[in-house]
Amino acid sequence: MENNVEKYIENLKSQFHQNSDFASRLFVCQKGKIGFVFLKSMSDPILFSQCIYLPIQSFDGQITKQNLIDKILKNSGVETVQEEKVFAEILDGKVIVFSDFFEGFISVDITKYPTRTPSEPPTSPVIQGPREGFVEDFKTNITLLRRRIHSKDLVFKMMTVGSHTKTKVILSYIDGVADSGVIKELEEKIGKIKINGVVDSYYILSYLEKRPNSLFKQIGNSEKPDVVVSKMLEGKVAIIVDNSPIVLTVPFILMEDMQSSNDYYTNHHYSSVVRFIRMCGLLIAIVAPGFYLALQLFHYNILPLNFLITIADTTQGLPFTPFLEILFIFLLFQILYEVSLRLPSYLGLATSVVGALILGDTGVKAGLISPPGVIITALAKIALYTVPEQQSQITVLQIVFIILGGSLGVLGIVTGFVYVVNYLNTLDDYKTPYLAPYAPRVKEDLKDALLKSSITEKHSLPKSFPTGKRGAK
């Protein structure tokens, strides 16, 4: 070191803007001075005393750089770093050790910061099966994957994204099972990301999508280690982002969201029935309000007479047109949903129940809205949560189909549906057809699509998306 220890510490303190959590220690020995710098908020002071300072203080031999490393190695992880990496190491919670009688810097890992204990994620509860969920600490998330895949071929490649946050992004895959072309493409896309900071995995999601402005989800995600591991075993690549409990998976097909982790921990016949119900729920959620509106405005002659009379009786005297009525009810339910999300949990449930019952019932009795309109819209809103991963996309589609049904009738509904299916058929991220294994039809993958076969009937990896050489069977 060109400057002495005190000047270098003062220089570091100045460059860290005199932060209150910046700490430094100085140890004087016969040969010279040894400096220690670290962030109190990221490092454990007890470990610092026990693993670094006290062992060096009790050193009775000649102090050299190698002797220091050997002494600290008995208690904690240590490595030698260059001066240009000192700032990054300090910001990672490491202790930097340096002296005026040896060159270079020693980095000691005593990082300690608050982390959440793995628990069942609120977005993916299960009746049977593992209940662990990812947390915000990437080291814990890597451990959760390591516990499930005991293989030397499990690979973790770390990258850094964000000019200010320096967020760690880890690509995880099984070598030989995941496709090398997909891995290379992901590395290139992540390496090209230019952004000030990454707060959550969603921040990099748009950079990985082929059509970032598309309404439809193109990257898989999960909070459950068992789900991510099963996808990796199929040949997909997991993307772990530090400070986020959501792990992304690539490639992605629409059928993944029709599946649930519960499907794999119960009878496969039951799972097939439930998946079919989910598909029906998805269709009902998208088209039900628009279809009801189209029948009421343009095609009332095809409704059963008794039902038509009921609608006529309940809608007579309403101040709104059928189109405005459905939009008003839809807006009412959406407001209740947003309120329930942001209120404390003990108030959110009460608000949802009271709002839906009292406002809905009061609105009907006041003659503002009709019972059939409330029932149809409520049915669509409930059916939406049969596929909760697609909630945001379905909500937008509901509005689109309400407009189509209210302006063009059933013809508008059919035309819109054909357009959506055709658009989905054009999505092809990472050489993976979005509607596989049905468009195109992949016979081998139909065993785990809408209908689920027994696990004993699956003898090869999926062919709907590219896999490695060991995956091509």
DATATA-V855436 format. One record per helix or strand. SS is the DSSP state (H for helix, E for strand). FROM is the first residue (numbers start at 0). LEN is the number of residues. If there is no record, write none. Layout:
# DATATA-V855436
ss:SS from:FROM len:LEN
ss:SS from:FROM len:LEN
This chain:
# DATATA-V855436
ss:H from:4 len:11
ss:E from:21 len:7
ss:E from:32 len:7
ss:E from:42 len:1
ss:H from:44 len:13
ss:H from:64 len:9
ss:E from:76 len:5
ss:H from:82 len:9
ss:E from:93 len:6
ss:E from:104 len:5
ss:E from:110 len:1
ss:H from:137 len:11
ss:E from:153 len:8
ss:E from:166 len:8
ss:E from:177 len:1
ss:H from:179 len:12
ss:H from:201 len:7
ss:E from:219 len:3
ss:H from:224 len:10
ss:E from:236 len:5
ss:E from:246 len:4
ss:H from:253 len:5
ss:H from:260 len:5
ss:H from:267 len:30
ss:H from:299 len:3
ss:H from:304 len:11
ss:H from:321 len:21
ss:H from:344 len:21
ss:H from:370 len:38
ss:H from:409 len:17
ss:E from:427 len:2
ss:E from:431 len:2
ss:E from:434 len:1
ss:E from:436 len:3
ss:E from:440 len:1
ss:H from:442 len:5
ss:E from:447 len:1
ss:E from:451 len:1
ss:H from:454 len:3
ss:E from:466 len:1
